């Protein structure tokens, strides 16, 4: 194995260990020393790989969102193969997003933790737009945008649906319901998200 391969492997090990510790203990409470101990590397090695903790947090978050998106798209694409029209694909896109949180419930706490850290003084160097909103402004909504447009074209979705407005509503639901809600509330975020999805599905369906 080359030095570059070893470096890349070690960086990924550090990222995965950091993600687990961020979820269990919180970002602010997780030190570079603790992460180094977890992966059997020196703290100096981690600083060499990432420069500082903020860069490691960014790398861990970007990797986590990438995994989230890849899993979501894999399940959606597989399911979409057997669907007949844009309406069915739009509903599937929303449901598979919800299913991602059913499969990985720790994502609620992890994402809230990461967003809270960016607002703290220690996380002030994090460019949230280059990580979080990259996925929620572009990648994650794409299946819904495409299926809405297809559904309007094939007649399965109401012709008067404003795609841009509806997309904003869906993104607001995704980021507002499943991330910012108080975890101590009796109604779980996934329950609210499923309710929004059903209401949107009912609203956009063309009269037959």
N, C-alpha and C positions, 0 to 999 in steps of 0.2 A: 504494500500500500504506500502510495506517495505521501510526502509531507502535506501536500494540499488536500489530499483525501482524508488524512488523519485530522487535519485542522477542521475540515467541513463536518466530519463525523463528530468531533468534540463539540463544535458549536451547536449542532443539532441536539446533542445530549444535554448541553447546558440549557438550551431553549425549552426542551421538554421538561426538565427538572424544575426550571423556573416556573413554568405554567402550573405544575402540580402544587408547588409551594405558594404561588400567588393565590390559587384557589383555596387552599387549606388555611393559610396563615395571613393572607393579605399582602399586597405589594409593599406597603411601607414597613411592614414587620419582617420582611424577608431580605436578609442582607446578602451581599455578594459572598461573604465568607460561608454562610449557610449553604448557598447553592454550590459553591466549590466543594464543600465537604460532601454534599450529596452525590456529586459525580466523580469524586476522587481526583480533582484537579486543584491546583493552587489558585488562590484569588488572583494572583498576578497573571495567570494564564487567561482568566476570564476578562480581565481588564485589557489584555492584549487583543483578545478576539473582538470585544465590543466597545472598548474605550471607557465607558462609564455605565452606570446602572440604567440611566434613561435610555440609552441605545439598546440595552438588553431588554428592557420593558417593551420598546418598540418592536424589536425582533420577535419577541415572544407573542405579542399581540397580533402582529402580521401573520405569523405562522398559524396561530389559532384560528384567525378569521379565514385563512386559506383552507385549512382543514374543514372548517364549517361549510364553506362555500362548495368545496369539491364534493363533500358527502351529500349536500343538498342537491347539487346538479346531477350527480350520479343517480340518485333515487328518482329525481324528476324526469330525467331523460329516459330512464328505463320504463317508467310508468307512462310517459307521453307516447311511447311507440304504439300503444293500442287504443289511443283516444281518437275520436272522430272529428272534433272541431275545436275552434279557439276557446269556446266557453269551457269545455271539459278540460283543456290544457291549463286554462287560467285557474280553475278550481284546484286542479292537481298541484299547480305551483304553490298556491297558498297552503294547501294541506301538507305538502312535503316540507315547507318551511316550518310549520307547526310541529311536524313529526321529528324534525331535527332537535327541537328542544325537549321532546318527549324521550328521545334516545339519549340525550346528553343534558340532563336537568342542571348540571353544575355550570352550564354556560350562562344561566341567569346571573348567578352570583359572580362569576368570573368577569363578565362584561361590566356589571355594575362596579365591581372593584377597580377595573382598569379605568373606567371613566371617572371615578372618584379620584383616582391617583393623578390623573391629568389636571384636575382642578386644584390639587394640593401644591404647596410651594416646591416640594421635592420633585414633582412631575412637571414643573412649568416649562421644561425644555422639550416636551413631547408635542410634535406636530400631529394633532388628532386627525386633521384632514387627510394626511398622507397614509393613514391606516384605516381607521374606522369608517370614515365617509367614503373612502375609495370603494369599499364593498357595498355600502348601503346606498350610494348614489349611482353606482354603475352595475357591478356584477349581480348582486342579489336581486334587484328588480327586473333584470332583463327578461327572464321567462314570462313574467307577467305582462310587460310591455308588448312583447311579440305576440302573446296569446290574445291579448285584448285587441290588437290590430287585426289579427287573423279572424277573431270572432266577429268583429264588425264587418269584415269583408265577406265572411261566409254566412252571415245572417244569424249566427247563434248568440251574438251579443247585441244588445240594443244599439241602434245606429246613432242615438243621441248621447251616448256615453262620451264624456270628455276624458280622453286617455290621460292627459297630463294631470288633470285635477284628481282623477281616481288614483293614479300612481302616487301622488303626494299623500293622499289619504291612507293608502296602504303602507307607505314608508313611515308615516307618522304612527300608525298602529304598531308596526314592527318595532320601531325604536322607542316608542313611548310606552307601550303596554308591556313588552317582555323585558325591558331594561330598566326603566325608571320607576316602576311601581314599587311601593313599599313592600318588602318581603314579608312583613308581619300582617298584611291584610289577609282577611279570611278567604277572599276570592283569589285563586292562583292566577298568575299572569297568563298561563297557557289556556285557562278557561276563558279569559277575556279575549285572547287572541283568536281562539276558535269561534267565539261569538261574532267578532268583527268579520271574520272570514265568511261565515254563513250569511251575515247580513249583506256583505258586498256581493257574494255569489247570487243571492236572491235579487238584488238590485240590478245587476248587469244582464241578467238572463233575458233574452228576447222573448216576446210573447209568441207562443206557438199555437 
